Amino acid sequence: MVNFKKISNKSFIIAEVGQNHQGNLELAKKYIEVFAAKGADAIKFQTRNNKELFSKDAYNKEYSSENAFAKTYGHHREKLELSFRDLTILKKLCKKNKVKFMSTPFDLTSARKLKKLGIDVFKISSFDLGNLPLINLVAKMRKPIVLSTGGGKIKEIKESVKILKKNNANFSVLHCVSEYPCNVENLGLEKISKLKKLFPKVCIGLSDHFNGILSGPIAYMKGARVFEKHVTFNRSWKGTDHNFATEPEGFRKFVRDIRRVPKMMKEKNVNRLGKEKVFLKLGKSIVANRNLKSGKKIKIEDLNGIIFNRQYIPIRESHSLIGKKLKVRIKKGEIILRSYVK
């Protein structure tokens, strides 16, 4: 089980399929196999009981969008749902591919259905931030939870977190901007720092609707450790979530770049500085820039640097010779050794 309290400098990266499988089980399976191989820690879907979620009027409303899969909005949504049997198959496939199986329940019935399935991680969507009945129900199910905060004010975030803490839940809070796609100037990644100050003991992350990959590494540097990225196989496919989602190669780079950040931040061991191959091969060694007498105090103008087949005193260490007295006489162009000075 993922423990969001112990992620520390690691990262947990979620490939958000949502309903980009278009209700097709075989396509959903392909998402698991491909994006697990690209580095995802979890593959996430969405689960709805549409007749519970929508009013009768909303369910039967005519839907004429170019992204419609049916003539009414309710039937359009039904076309995009996976059955309980489908979800069972997908959960087993996630286990086989060594990734966590996640889904977002959009209603109470779907939450119970996912619990029965034995889901690995629950997602509470931005639509349900502040939906305390749903959050309370999911929190009591004793599974890890990821909470998105898109469209939410601080009070709504605090009340949601309060319920999770009251239930001693294992959870992460994700900064999210509910724009699809989210333009670069609206990403608001500074909010991550604000969330970390508000909830210093909570794992903070990013739910990303940006159509690039730079947001991930920057969010990591701001303190994010959980990342959710929408994925697709083709941005031109029919459906509202494809055009801003990341294709397999882009997702691979998103994962790669996030996981490079902590490696990039570690300062190089001081004992290895100057011993790099390029300096051993092409580093300049200190020589006399003029004829120098024994007993002379070395000045900056007395030194020069030349490349030899091996390195002696590196020119970068010229400061260590300036002001020292020579014990021997040295001709112009000759190497100066440590033993020549006092």
N, C-alpha and C positions, 0 to 999 in steps of 0.2 A: 504493500500500500504506500502511495506517495504521502510523505509527511511534509506539509508546507512550512512547518515550523523549523525544519532542519535542512532547507535547501541551501542556505548560506550563499556561497559563491558559485554554486551550480545553477543550472537553468532547467525549466520544465516547459517544453514547447509543444503546443497543441495545433494539429492540423484540423481546422474547422471545415468539415464537409458541408455541414448544415443540411440543406436539401438539394445540393448540387448534383446528387446522384439521380435526381429527377424521378424518384420512385422506382428505380431499376436496381434490383438486388445485385445483379452481376457487376453493374457499374460501381455500386457501393463497395463491393468486395475489392474491386480494382483500386479504389481510393486507399483502402487499408494497406494493400500489398505495396503499392507504389510509394505512398508517403511515409510508411514505416521505414522503407529502404532509404528514403531521403533524410532520415534523422528525427522524425517526430517521436515524441514520448507518449503522445496520446492522439487518437483519432476521434473526432467529435461529430455527432449527428444531432438532429433535433426531433423531438417527439411531441405530437399534438393529438388530443382528442378534440377534433374540430367542432363537433356538435356541442361540446361543453364549453369550448373556448369562445365561439362566436354566437351572438344572438341569432334568432331565426332569420331576421331581416338581413343581417350582415352575411350570414351563411348563403342565403339565396340571392344576394345582390348580383346583378349582371356584371361580368368581368370581361372587358373587351381589350385588355392590354395586349401588346405584342408578345408579352411574356406569359400569356394565359395558356394553361393546359386544359381548361374546360370553360364552359360558358358562364358559370356562376363562380363566385369567389370560393364558396365552400367546397364545391366539387373540384375546383382547381387545386385547393389545398389537399384534398383527399388523394388526388393523383400523385402527390409528392410524398405521401406517407409510406413508411415501411411497416409491415405487419410485425406482430410479436415474434412470429417464427423467423422472419427476416432478421430481426434484432438479435435473436438467439444465435443465429448462424454468424452474424457479424461479430458478436462478442467472442465466440470461439476462435474466429479468424484473427481477431486482435491478439488473443492470448498466444496463438501460434506464431504471430509475427512480433511478439514481445513488445507490444504497445498497450497502453491503457485504453479501455473502451469508455468513452464519454458520451453523454447526451444531455440536451437541455429539455427538461419538461416544461411545457408552457401552461400546464393546468394540473390540478390536484390528482386527477385520475392517471395522467401520464407519469407523474412522480411515483405513484404507487406501483404502476406497471414496471417502471425501471428498477424499482427496489426489488420486485419479484424476480426480475431478470438477473439481478446480481451485478448491477453496473459498478464499474471501478471508481468513476469520478462523476459527480453531478455538476452541471453548470446552471447558475441562475442568470438569466439574460437581463440586459438593461431594462427590458420591458417590465420585469418583475422586481427591480430594485424598489424597496419600500413595500413590496407585497408581503407583508409580515406573515399572513397565514401560510402561504406557499413556502417561504423561507423557513418558518418554524417547523413545518411538516418535514421538509428535506433535511433540516439540521438534526432531527430526531432519528434519522435513518442511519446515522453513524458511518457515513461515507465522506471522503474528501469532497470539498465544495469549492468551486470557483465562482466568484460573484463579479459581474460586470457593472460599471457605474455610469454608463452612457446616459446623458440627459438628466442626471441626478444632482440635486443640490446637496450640500454638506449634511444638512439635517437628515435627509433621506438615507444617505450613506451611513451616518452614525447609527440611526435606528435599526438599519438592516444588520450592521456589524454587532450591535448590542444583542440582537436575537441569537446570532451565531455564537457569540461568546457565552451567552446564558446557557446554551446547550453544549458548551465545551467542544464546539465543532472544529475540525481540522480544515481550515479554509484559507483562500487567497483572495485579495481584492484587486480587481483590474481597472486601471484607468482606461476609459473608453470614450470615444467621440462617435455618437450615433449618426454619422453621415456616411452614405454609401454611393460613391467612394468618399473618403475624407481627404480634402485638399491639404497640401503640405502646410499651408499657413494656419490650418485649424487643428493640427495634431495636438497641440497643447501639452507637450511632454513634460513641462515644468510641473504639471499637476501631480506627477509621480512623486516628486520631492515633497509636495504638500501632503499627500496621502501617507508618506513615510513618517512625517512629523506628527500627523493626527493619530496614526496607529503604529507606533514604533515597534511593537512586538508582532505585527501582522506581515505576512509575506505579500508584497505588492507586485503587480504585474501590468501587462498591457494587452488589451484586446484591440486588434489593429485592423482598421478598414482602409488603410493607406495602400495604394497600388504599387509601392516600391518596397525595398528591403532595408533601407538605411535606418528606418525608425527602430528596428530591433536593437542594433548595437548601441544607438544613442540612449534608448530606454534602459538598457542594461547599465550603462554608465550613470544614469540617474537613480538607479537602485532597483529596477524591475528584475524579477527572477522568473516570472511565469509569463509566457507569451502565447497569444492565440492569433492565428493567421488563417484567413479564409483561403481555401484551395480549390482549384479546378483543373481540368485537363484542357480546357479551351475557353478563353475569355469571350469568344464570340457566340458561345452556345446560348440558347434560349433560356431565360431565367434572370431574376433580378440580381443575383449574387455572383454572377460569373465575371462581369466586366471589371471588377476591382479585385478579384481573387488572384492568388499567385499560382502559376503553373509549376509543374514538378521541379524544373531546373531552378526557377526563382526561389522556390521553397528550400531547396538544398542549400542555396547560397545564403538565405535568411538564417537557417540553422547554423551553417558554417561560421558566418560573421558574428553571430551572437556568442558562440562558443570560443571564438578567437579573442574576444574582448578581455577576459581575465588574464589570458596569456600575454596580451599586449601590455597590460598595465604593470606587470611585475618588472621591477628594475633589475637590470643585468648585474650579476655578481661582480663586485669591484675588482676582484682578483683575476677576472677574465678580460678586463678592459686592456686594450693595447696588445693583447695576445691573439687577436683575430688573424686568420690566415693571410688576409690582404696586407696587414702591417708586417707580419713576419717576412713576407715576400717583397713588399715595396716600401716598407717603412724606412724613413731616413734616420741615419745614425749621426751623432755629433762628431764633427771634425773641426780642426783649427782653421779659422778663416784667414790667418796670417801666421808668420813665424812668431812663436811665443817663447820667452825666456823662462827658465826655472825661477820660482819665487814670485812670478807675476800673478797679480790678482785678476782673475778672469772677468772681462766685461762683456756686455751683450754683443758688441761689435767683433769680439774675438771668435765667435762661433758661427758655424754653418752646418748644413745637413746634407749628406750624400747617401745614396742607396748602395749597399754592398750585397754580397751573396748571403750574408747573414746579418742579423741586427746586433748592434752594440748598445751604447746608451741612446735611446730614442730621442729624436730632436724635441719631442713634446716635453721632455724632462730637462730642457736647457736651463730652466729656473733653478735646478738643483746644483748647477755648476757655477752660475754667476755669483761672483763674490768669493769664490774659493781660490786658494793659492796653488799654483802648479809646483809639483815636486821635481819635475823633469822638464827638459827643453823639448818643444814640439815644433815640427816644421808645418808650414801651410799645407792643408789637405790631409794631414795625418789624423788617425782616429784618436779620440781622447777616451781613456779608460778611467774607471772609478779610482783605480790604484794610482793614477797620475796626480791626484789632487788631495789636498788636506784641508 
